[in-house]
Amino acid sequence: MLNAKFRGWLKEHTLRFDFLGGSWARLLLCSVRLFVPFRFRPLFYFLLQQCESIAFLLIVSLPGSVGACYRVTWLLWLYLVVVFLLILLLFCFTVFVFVVTNKGAAQVVSDRGYKEYKLGDYSNWLQKRTEKSSKWNKIKSCLQDAKVCKSLANDSVNQVAEQFCKKNLSPLQSGCCKPPTSCGFVHVNATCWTTTACNLTDVDCSRWCNDEDKLCYSCNSCKAGVLANLKHDWRMIAIINIVMLFALVVFYSVGRCEFRNNRRDERNGYGYKVGYP
């Protein structure tokens, strides 16, 4: 059970990279599968997430440390330029993340434990990322491989409609694994619904299919669920970026002080720290 949940969780969190058109997330998954024993993969991925930010800061601070210890002024100058550019880029990216994820909120459905998501509630920039069929097909493939709806069906075995309606579904499950509540379809099980008179105001009602390979993967509600998942992940990344931004500002301030000290010592005729009082 843990391994199955981890596979789904890992695939869901690589959506944000496929969403932007990147392929390195799939390469990472393949590398983990090849070189890391399955039972150690959750621990490996958790450590990877925690260490990547720390490793990045250590690598960035290395030239500054060498320049400060050995009085290499040009290396300190290069370090300050790099850190300043990183601060600028990280600040711009963090602001961008908050701007594009500012819109979009789950909609509460009466007498339902889950919430539903509308594509039009999200920013235009995010919506455009789901318009290309080639890119969306990759995301659908990732969702199918992650067995997001399969896990929902397994967890909802023998549940009647009233019990299912009280479930707290994830954005992906709510948007991709069931038809919108406004369609008025009759519940058979988690991924099978009896169609009734179609709600012509919602195009997703005509896109729903009981086939496990189709379901509502082509629905706007599924795209909205992916964007809701993406918004949550990007907000977490933005918070980490703020912490890194603060650390970079501290590194930059310390480097500036050391750079001024080196320049002053050079003007006063001092050499390396050896013999310096």
Summary of the structure (lengths in Angstrom):
residues: 277
radius of gyration: 25.3
end to end distance: 63.8
largest distance: 89.3
contacts: 799
relative contact order: 0.14
helix: 67%
strand: 4%
